[in-house]
């Protein structure tokens, strides 16, 4: 996942250099105890790096299996991160994991992408 809720800063985005709130990855990565929770189920989360070094958030052990946001495989997370990073590098604004109308589905690849 690329979004999490921070207890003090609100929503944070792992693919943005300032996490979208004026902070850095080091402000959340390996910080114990974590102040992050899942926006879908409220379960505690950790900031992690995938095997390919893509920053993301993952549920801590014991998370509910029916979380509406869910988790992705390391390769899936990496591919989404590559798309978001590429869009940002060409000056586009891109978001991932954007809920569709009524929250029935979620676009987990860059959506709402435009050149600013």
SEKE-776680 format. One line per field, with one value per residue: residue number from 1; y, x negated, z negated of N, C-alpha, C, O in turn. Coordinates in Angstrom, 1 decimal, always signed. Atoms other than C-alpha are relative to their C-alpha. Example, Ala and Ser with C-alpha at 12.3 -4.5 7.8 and 13.67 -1.06 7.14 Angstrom:
// residues 2
num	(1; 2)
n_py	(-1.2; -1.1)
n_px	(-0.9; +0.9)
n_pz	(+0.0; +0.0)
ca_py	(-4.5; -1.1)
ca_px	(-12.3; -13.7)
ca_pz	(-7.8; -7.1)
c_py	(+1.2; +1.1)
c_px	(-0.9; +0.8)
c_pz	(+0.0; -0.8)
o_py	(+1.2; +2.2)
o_px	(-1.9; +0.3)
o_pz	(-0.7; -0.9)
// end
This chain:
// residues 116
num	(1; 2; 3; 4; 5; 6; 7; 8; 9; 10; 11; 12; 13; 14; 15; 16; 17; 18; 19; 20; 21; 22; 23; 24; 25; 26; 27; 28; 29; 30; 31; 32; 33; 34; 35; 36; 37; 38; 39; 40; 41; 42; 43; 44; 45; 46; 47; 48; 49; 50; 51; 52; 53; 54; 55; 56; 57; 58; 59; 60; 61; 62; 63; 64; 65; 66; 67; 68; 69; 70; 71; 72; 73; 74; 75; 76; 77; 78; 79; 80; 81; 82; 83; 84; 85; 86; 87; 88; 89; 90; 91; 92; 93; 94; 95; 96; 97; 98; 99; 100; 101; 102; 103; 104; 105; 106; 107; 108; 109; 110; 111; 112; 113; 114; 115; 116)
n_py	(-1.2; -1.2; -1.0; +0.4; -1.1; -0.2; -0.5; -1.5; -0.7; +0.3; +0.9; -0.1; +0.7; +0.5; -0.3; -1.4; -0.3; -0.6; +0.8; -0.8; -0.8; -0.7; +0.9; +0.9; +1.4; +0.4; -0.4; +1.1; +1.3; +0.7; -0.7; +0.9; +0.7; -0.6; -0.8; +0.2; +1.0; +0.2; -0.9; +0.9; +0.8; -0.6; +0.9; -0.6; +0.3; -0.4; -0.4; +1.1; -0.1; +1.3; +0.6; -0.9; -1.3; -0.9; -0.3; +0.3; +0.3; +1.4; +0.3; +0.8; +1.3; +0.1; -0.9; +0.7; +0.5; -0.6; -1.4; -0.4; -0.4; +1.2; -0.1; +0.5; +0.7; -0.9; -0.4; -0.9; -1.3; -0.6; -0.5; -1.2; -1.1; -0.5; -0.8; -1.3; -0.7; -0.5; -1.1; -1.2; -0.5; -0.8; -1.1; +0.3; +0.2; +1.3; +0.6; +1.4; +0.6; -1.0; +0.7; -0.4; -0.5; +0.8; +0.9; +1.4; +0.4; -0.9; +0.0; +0.0; -0.5; -1.4; -0.5; -1.5; -0.4; -1.1; -0.9; -1.2)
n_px	(-0.8; +0.7; -0.6; -0.3; -0.4; +0.9; -0.7; +0.1; +0.1; -1.1; +0.3; +1.4; +0.1; +1.3; +0.6; +0.3; +1.2; -0.3; -1.1; -1.2; -0.3; +1.2; +0.9; +0.9; -0.2; +0.7; -0.9; -1.0; +0.6; +0.7; -0.4; -0.8; -1.2; -0.6; -1.1; -0.7; -1.1; -0.6; -1.2; -1.2; -0.5; +0.4; +1.0; +1.3; +0.8; +1.5; +0.6; +0.9; +0.5; -0.1; +1.3; +0.6; +0.2; -1.1; -0.6; -1.5; -0.5; -0.5; -0.6; +0.7; -0.6; -1.4; -1.0; -1.2; +0.1; -1.0; +0.4; -0.4; +1.2; +0.8; +1.5; +0.4; +1.3; +1.2; +0.1; -1.1; +0.3; +1.1; -0.5; -0.8; +1.0; +0.6; -1.0; -0.2; +1.3; +0.2; -1.0; +0.5; +1.2; -0.3; -0.8; -1.4; -0.5; -0.6; -0.4; -0.3; -0.9; -1.1; -1.3; -0.9; -1.3; -0.6; +1.0; -0.2; +1.3; +1.2; +1.1; +1.3; +1.0; -0.2; -1.3; +0.0; +1.3; -0.1; +1.2; -0.3)
n_pz	(+0.0; -0.1; +0.9; +1.4; +0.8; +1.1; +1.1; +0.1; -1.3; -1.0; -1.0; -0.5; -1.3; -0.1; -1.2; -0.1; +0.8; +1.3; +0.5; -0.1; +1.2; +0.4; +0.8; -0.9; +0.2; +1.3; +1.1; +0.3; -0.2; +1.2; +1.2; +1.0; -0.6; -1.2; +0.2; -1.2; -0.1; -1.3; -0.2; -0.3; +1.1; +1.3; +0.6; +0.0; -1.2; +0.0; -1.2; -0.4; -1.3; -0.7; -0.4; -1.1; +0.7; -0.2; +1.3; +0.1; +1.3; +0.2; +1.2; +1.0; +0.1; +0.6; -0.7; -0.4; -1.4; -0.8; -0.2; -1.4; -0.7; -0.3; -0.3; -1.3; +0.0; -0.2; -1.4; -0.2; +0.7; -0.7; -1.2; +0.3; +0.4; -1.2; -0.7; +0.8; -0.1; -1.4; -0.3; +0.8; -0.7; -1.2; +0.4; +0.2; +1.4; +0.0; +1.3; -0.1; +0.9; +0.1; -0.1; -1.1; +0.4; +1.0; +0.6; -0.4; -0.6; +0.3; -1.0; +0.7; -0.8; -0.1; -0.4; +0.2; -0.5; -0.8; +0.0; +0.8)
ca_py	(+0.0; +3.5; +5.4; +5.2; +7.4; +8.9; +9.8; +13.4; +14.2; +12.7; +10.8; +10.0; +8.8; +6.6; +7.6; +11.4; +12.8; +14.7; +12.0; +14.7; +16.3; +17.9; +14.9; +12.4; +8.7; +8.5; +10.1; +6.9; +4.1; +1.8; +4.1; +2.2; +2.3; +3.0; +5.8; +4.5; +2.8; +1.4; +3.8; +0.8; -1.2; +1.0; -1.8; -0.7; -0.5; -0.3; +1.6; -0.9; -1.2; -4.0; -6.3; -3.8; -0.9; +0.5; +2.3; +1.2; +0.5; -3.0; -4.2; -5.4; -9.1; -10.1; -7.7; -8.6; -10.7; -8.7; -5.3; -3.4; -2.2; -5.4; -6.1; -6.8; -9.0; -7.5; -7.4; -5.8; -3.1; -2.5; -2.1; +0.4; +2.4; +2.5; +3.8; +6.5; +7.5; +7.7; +9.9; +12.2; +12.5; +13.8; +16.4; +14.6; +14.4; +10.7; +8.9; +5.2; +3.1; +5.6; +4.4; +4.3; +5.6; +4.4; +2.6; -0.5; -0.8; +0.7; +1.7; +0.5; +1.7; +5.4; +7.1; +10.8; +11.4; +14.8; +17.2; +20.0)
ca_px	(+0.0; -1.1; +1.1; +1.4; +2.8; +0.4; +1.6; +0.4; -0.1; +3.0; +2.7; -0.9; -1.9; -5.0; -5.6; -5.9; -9.3; -7.7; -5.1; -2.5; -2.8; -6.2; -8.0; -10.6; -10.6; -13.1; -10.4; -8.3; -10.7; -11.9; -10.2; -9.0; -6.3; -4.7; -2.2; -0.7; +2.6; +4.5; +7.0; +9.2; +9.4; +7.6; +5.0; +1.5; -1.0; -4.8; -6.7; -8.7; -10.9; -10.2; -13.0; -13.5; -13.6; -10.1; -8.8; -5.3; -3.2; -2.3; +0.1; -1.4; -0.8; +2.8; +4.5; +8.1; +8.3; +11.3; +9.4; +10.9; +7.4; +5.5; +1.8; +0.0; -2.9; -6.4; -6.4; -3.0; -4.0; -7.2; -5.4; -2.9; -5.8; -7.5; -4.4; -3.9; -7.6; -7.7; -4.5; -6.0; -9.3; -7.6; -5.7; -2.4; -0.4; +0.6; +2.5; +2.8; +5.3; +8.1; +11.6; +14.1; +17.7; +19.3; +16.1; +17.1; +13.7; +10.2; +7.7; +4.4; +2.4; +1.9; +5.2; +6.2; +3.0; +2.5; -0.3; -0.4)
ca_pz	(+0.0; +0.7; -1.7; -5.5; -8.2; -10.7; -14.1; -13.9; -10.2; -8.6; -5.4; -4.2; -0.7; -0.4; +3.2; +2.5; +1.4; -1.4; -2.1; -1.2; -4.6; -4.7; -6.3; -4.9; -4.6; -7.5; -9.7; -9.4; -8.3; -11.2; -13.7; -16.8; -17.9; -14.5; -14.5; -11.2; -10.6; -7.6; -6.1; -5.2; -8.4; -11.1; -11.8; -12.7; -9.8; -9.3; -6.7; -4.7; -1.6; +0.9; +2.1; +5.0; +2.5; +3.3; +0.2; -1.0; -4.0; -5.3; -7.9; -11.1; -11.9; -12.8; -10.4; -9.5; -6.3; -5.1; -4.9; -1.9; -1.0; -1.2; -0.4; +2.8; +3.7; +3.7; +7.5; +7.6; +5.1; +7.1; +10.4; +8.9; +7.4; +10.8; +12.5; +9.8; +9.9; +13.7; +13.8; +11.1; +13.0; +16.1; +14.1; +13.8; +10.6; +10.0; +7.3; +6.6; +4.8; +5.6; +4.8; +7.6; +7.4; +4.2; +3.1; +4.9; +6.7; +6.3; +9.0; +7.7; +10.6; +11.3; +11.6; +11.6; +13.6; +15.1; +16.0; +13.5)
c_py	(+1.2; +1.1; -0.6; +1.3; +0.1; +0.7; +1.5; +0.7; -0.3; -1.0; +0.2; -0.9; -0.4; +0.4; +1.5; +0.3; +0.6; -0.7; +0.7; +0.8; +0.7; -0.8; -0.8; -1.4; -0.5; +0.3; -1.2; -1.4; -0.4; +0.8; -0.9; +0.9; +0.8; +0.8; -0.1; -1.0; -0.1; +0.9; -0.9; -0.7; +0.6; -0.8; +0.7; -0.4; +0.4; +0.5; -1.0; +0.3; -1.4; -0.5; +0.9; +1.4; +1.0; +0.3; -0.2; -0.2; -1.4; -0.2; -0.7; -1.4; +0.0; +0.8; -0.8; -0.4; +0.8; +1.5; +0.4; +0.4; -1.1; +0.2; -0.5; -0.7; +1.0; +0.5; +1.0; +1.4; +0.7; +0.6; +1.3; +1.2; +0.5; +0.9; +1.4; +0.9; +0.6; +1.2; +1.3; +0.6; +0.8; +1.2; -0.2; -0.2; -1.4; -0.5; -1.5; -0.4; +1.0; -0.7; +0.5; +0.5; -1.0; -1.0; -1.4; -0.6; +1.0; -0.1; -0.1; +0.3; +1.5; +0.4; +1.5; +0.6; +1.2; +0.8; +1.3; +1.2)
c_px	(-0.9; +0.5; +0.2; +0.5; -1.0; +0.8; +0.0; +0.1; +1.1; -0.5; -1.4; +0.0; -1.5; -0.7; -0.4; -1.3; +0.2; +1.2; +1.4; +0.3; -1.2; -1.0; -0.8; +0.3; -0.7; +0.8; +1.0; -0.7; -0.8; +0.3; +0.8; +0.3; +0.5; +1.2; +0.9; +1.1; +0.6; +1.2; +1.2; +0.6; -0.5; -1.1; -1.4; -0.9; -1.5; -0.4; -1.1; -0.6; +0.1; -1.4; -0.7; +0.0; +1.2; +0.6; +1.5; +0.3; +0.6; +0.7; -0.9; +0.7; +1.4; +1.0; +1.2; -0.1; +0.9; -0.3; +0.4; -1.2; -0.9; -1.5; -0.2; -1.3; -1.1; -0.1; +1.1; -0.2; -1.1; +0.5; +0.9; -0.9; -0.7; +0.9; +0.2; -1.2; -0.2; +1.0; -0.5; -1.2; +0.2; +0.9; +1.5; +0.3; +0.8; +0.4; +0.2; +1.0; +1.2; +1.3; +0.9; +1.3; +0.6; -0.9; +0.1; -1.3; -1.1; -1.0; -1.3; -1.2; +0.3; +1.3; +0.0; -1.4; +0.1; -1.3; +0.4; -0.5)
c_pz	(+0.0; -0.9; -1.4; -0.7; -1.2; -1.1; -0.1; +1.3; +0.9; +1.0; +0.5; +1.2; +0.2; +1.3; +0.2; -0.8; -1.4; -0.7; +0.1; -1.2; -0.5; -0.8; +1.0; -0.4; -1.3; -1.2; -0.4; +0.1; -1.2; -1.3; -0.9; -1.2; +1.2; -0.4; +1.2; -0.1; +1.4; +0.2; +0.3; -1.2; -1.4; -0.7; +0.1; +1.2; -0.3; +1.3; +0.4; +1.4; +0.6; +0.3; +1.1; -0.5; +0.3; -1.4; +0.0; -1.4; +0.0; -1.3; -1.0; -0.2; -0.7; +0.6; +0.4; +1.5; +0.9; +0.2; +1.4; +0.8; +0.4; +0.1; +1.4; -0.1; +0.2; +1.4; +0.4; -0.6; +0.8; +1.3; -0.2; -0.3; +1.3; +0.8; -0.6; +0.2; +1.4; +0.3; -0.7; +0.7; +1.2; -0.3; -0.2; -1.5; +0.2; -1.3; +0.3; -1.0; -0.2; +0.1; +1.1; -0.6; -1.1; -0.8; +0.3; +0.6; -0.3; +1.2; -0.7; +0.8; +0.2; +0.6; -0.3; +0.4; +0.9; -0.1; -0.6; +0.7)
o_py	(+1.3; +2.2; -1.8; +2.4; -0.9; +1.6; +2.1; +1.8; +0.3; -1.9; +1.3; -1.9; +0.4; +0.5; +1.9; -0.2; +0.3; -0.2; +0.3; +1.4; +1.1; -0.2; -0.7; -1.8; -1.3; -0.2; -1.2; -2.4; +0.3; +0.6; -1.4; +1.6; +2.0; +0.4; +0.8; -2.0; +0.8; +0.9; -0.4; -0.8; +0.1; -0.5; +1.5; -1.6; +1.2; +0.1; -1.3; +1.2; -2.4; +0.2; +1.0; +2.4; +2.2; -0.7; +0.2; -0.3; -1.8; +0.4; -1.5; -1.5; +0.8; +0.9; -2.0; +0.4; +0.8; +2.3; -0.3; +0.5; -1.2; +1.4; -1.1; -0.6; +2.1; +1.7; +2.0; +2.4; +1.9; +1.8; +2.2; +2.3; +1.7; +1.9; +2.4; +2.1; +1.7; +2.2; +2.3; +1.8; +1.6; +1.9; +0.7; -0.5; -1.5; -0.2; -1.9; +0.4; +1.3; -1.5; +1.7; +0.6; -2.2; -1.8; -2.3; -1.8; +2.1; -1.3; +0.9; +0.1; +1.9; +0.0; +2.0; +1.3; +1.1; +0.6; +1.9; +2.3)
o_px	(-2.0; -0.1; +0.4; +0.3; -1.3; +1.6; +1.0; +0.7; +1.1; -1.4; -1.8; +0.7; -2.4; -2.0; -1.0; -1.4; -0.6; +1.8; +2.4; +1.4; -1.3; -1.9; -0.6; +0.8; -0.2; +0.6; +1.5; -0.2; -1.6; -0.5; +1.8; -0.5; +0.4; +2.0; +1.8; +1.0; +0.3; +2.0; +2.4; +1.8; +0.0; -1.5; -1.6; -0.7; -1.8; +0.2; -2.0; -0.1; -0.2; -2.4; -1.9; -0.2; +1.0; +1.0; +2.2; -0.5; +1.3; +0.2; -1.8; +1.8; +1.6; +2.2; +1.1; -0.6; +0.7; +0.6; +0.0; -1.1; -1.3; -2.0; +0.6; -2.0; -0.9; -0.4; +0.9; +0.0; -1.0; +0.1; +0.8; -0.7; -0.9; +0.4; +0.2; -1.1; -0.6; +0.6; -0.5; -1.4; -0.6; +1.4; +2.2; -0.6; +1.7; -0.4; +0.6; +1.2; +1.6; +1.5; +0.9; +1.4; +0.7; -0.5; -0.4; -1.5; -0.8; -1.4; -1.7; -2.3; +1.4; +1.7; -0.9; -2.0; +0.8; -2.1; +1.3; -0.4)
o_pz	(-0.6; -1.0; -1.6; -0.3; -1.8; -0.8; -0.6; +1.4; +2.0; +0.7; +0.8; +1.3; +0.2; +1.3; +1.2; -1.9; -2.3; -1.6; -0.4; -1.3; -1.7; -1.5; +2.2; -1.4; -2.0; -2.3; -1.4; -0.5; -1.8; -2.2; -0.4; -1.7; +1.3; -1.3; +1.5; -0.8; +2.2; -0.7; +0.2; -1.3; -2.4; -1.8; +1.0; +1.7; -1.2; +2.4; -0.5; +2.1; -0.1; +0.2; +1.1; +0.3; +0.2; -2.1; +0.9; -2.3; +0.9; -2.3; -0.5; +0.2; -1.7; +0.1; +0.8; +2.3; +2.2; +0.6; +2.3; +2.0; +1.5; -0.1; +2.0; -1.1; +0.6; +1.6; +1.1; +0.1; +1.0; +1.7; +0.6; +0.2; +1.4; +1.3; +0.0; +0.4; +1.5; +0.9; -0.1; +0.7; +1.6; +0.6; -0.4; -2.3; +1.0; -2.3; +1.3; -2.0; -1.4; +1.1; +1.4; -1.8; -0.8; -1.6; -0.4; +0.4; -0.7; +1.5; -1.3; +0.4; -0.1; +1.7; -1.0; -0.4; +1.9; -1.1; -0.2; +0.2)
// end
